Amino acid sequence: MKKTPLSLMLILLLLGCKEAVKENSDQNQTYGNSTEYTKLSSEKIDGSRTFEVNFTLEKPAGCMTIDIESVYLQKSFPVQKVPEKTFFIVEKKLNLPHLNLKEDKSYTPIGRNFNNDWEQYFPVKICSSKNDPISALDQSVFRIRFTVFEKTDFYYIITIICESRIKFLEYTPPAKK
């Protein structure tokens, strides 16, 4: 699996880049940003704050593989990149207008990178099932909620491999007062 070097992404982010960094190729698509500019989710993982990134598929797909790498920068000299264990859940938005669900309650989990004992596995492969419309990888909105169980901001790169192109949905943080 070809990955964009994490150090390159961090250099771009450290140079004052306040925009998300995106890269698309045939099937290997990445999205990187800092949690400082990422939506804080109203739902938590094991009581810890989580962040969320939303995306859609350009066309239906059979399978997709998702992985996340996270680091934070040690502020003392010499500056070091400290990798973080990232726990994430992939969810699909259900279109159920008749139930009048809150926005964050209209998602259902379709995959995650950890088990009930908090053992992690990478990457996560999610496939459509012909007999289960909820698992269909179609043009619905998908959400990745993730955490590193730390209070400091960190940088992350999401890598998705899929036969469909991925469109990451932009998040505009509220203006700082």
N, C-alpha and C positions, 0 to 999 in steps of 0.2 A: 504494500500500500504506500503510495507516494504522499508524503505530508509536506506542507509548507513549513520550513524551519521556524520553530517557535521564537528563536532569537531575532529573526528578521521582523516578525510581527511585533515583538516587544520594542525593538528599536524604533519602528514607525510610531507606535503608541507613545513612546517616551519623548519623541520629538514634538510633542504638543498636538498630536493628531487627536481631535475630539470626535472624529467620525469613525464609524465602524469600518473595518478593513475586510473586503470581500474578494474572493478569487473563485472563478468558475472555470472548469475545464470540462471535458466530455462527461465524466461521471464522478469525479472527485471534486467536491465543492466545499469551500470553507468559509467560515464567518468568524471574525475575531473582534474583540472589544474589551473594554475594562468594565467591571461591575459598576463603576462610578457613572457610566452612561448606559446602563442596562436596566430594564424595568424590574423593580422589586416585586416579587409575586406576593399576593395576599395569602397564598397557601404555603405552608412550611413543610419541610422534611425533617421528621423527628424533632420538632420544636425549633429548628434552626431557620434563619432567614434563607430564602431561596430567590433566585433570579430567573427570569424567563425570556426566551427568545421564540418568536413565532415565525412559521414559514408555511408555504404552500408548495404543492407540486404543479409543474406546468401541465403534466398529463398523468394519467394513472400509471402505476408502477407495480411490479411483482414484489420486489423487496427493496429495502434500503438498510444501510449499515451506518450507525452513528457512533462517534467517539468524541470525547472532550478532553483537552489538555488544559490545565490551569497552573499558573505560577503567580507568586507575588514577589515583589522586589524588596529585598532587605534594604532598609534606609541607611544603615551604617556603612562606612567605607571599609573595604572595597564593596561596591554594590554587587549583590549576588542574586541570581534567580533561584527561588526556592520552590520546587514543584509541590503541588497540592493534590491530595486525593480528591477527585471530583465525583460526587454522587449525583445521578440524574434520572429523571423520569420523562419518558416521551408520552405525550397525550394527544388525542384527536378530539377536535371540537365536534360535538353532536349538534345537529340542527333540529332542535326540539322546541319550536316557538310556542306550541300549545301548553308547555309546562311552565312558562315564565320563570326560568331559572336565572339566577344571577350569572353574570358573565363568567366568573371563575368556576362556577359549578357545572358548566355545560361541557366540560372536558372529561374524557374517560381514558385511563391509562392503557397503553398498548405495548409498553416495554420499559425496562429499567436496567441499570448496570450493576445492581446489587441484589443480594438475596436477604432473607429475614435475619440472617446472622451478620449482616453488613459485609459479607465477602463480595468483592468486586470482580467483574469480568468485563473485558474489552475486546473488541468493540461489541455493540449491541446490534444484532440483525433482526429486523422486523419484516415479516412477509404478509402479504394479503392472503386471505382464505376465501375461496369461492362461496363457502357456506356461511360466512359471517360478515355481514355488511359493515359492522363496526370496525373490523380490522382492515377494511379495504383502504389501500393506499391510493386515494383519489385526489381531487382538487380541493379537499377540505382544508381547514386551517389546522395545523399541528403546532404543538407547544412543547418546548423542552424546558423543564424546570430543573435547576441544578444548585448545588451548594458545596462548599468545602468545609463547613462547620467552623468557620473563623469569622471574626467581626471586621477584619481589615478588608479593604478592596483588593481585588486581584484581577489579573488578565486571563483571558481564556480564548481558546480556539475550538470551534465546533467543526468537525469534519463529517460530511455526509456523502456516502457513495450510493448513487441511485441512477437507474437508467433515464429517469426524468430530470430535467433541470429543476433546481430549487430556487424559489424566490423568498428571500428572507424579508420579513415585514419590518419596516422601519419603526423605531420607537423614538419619540421626541421627549426627552426629559423635561419636567416642569422647570420654568425659569427660576433661577436662584434669586432669593431676595436679599 
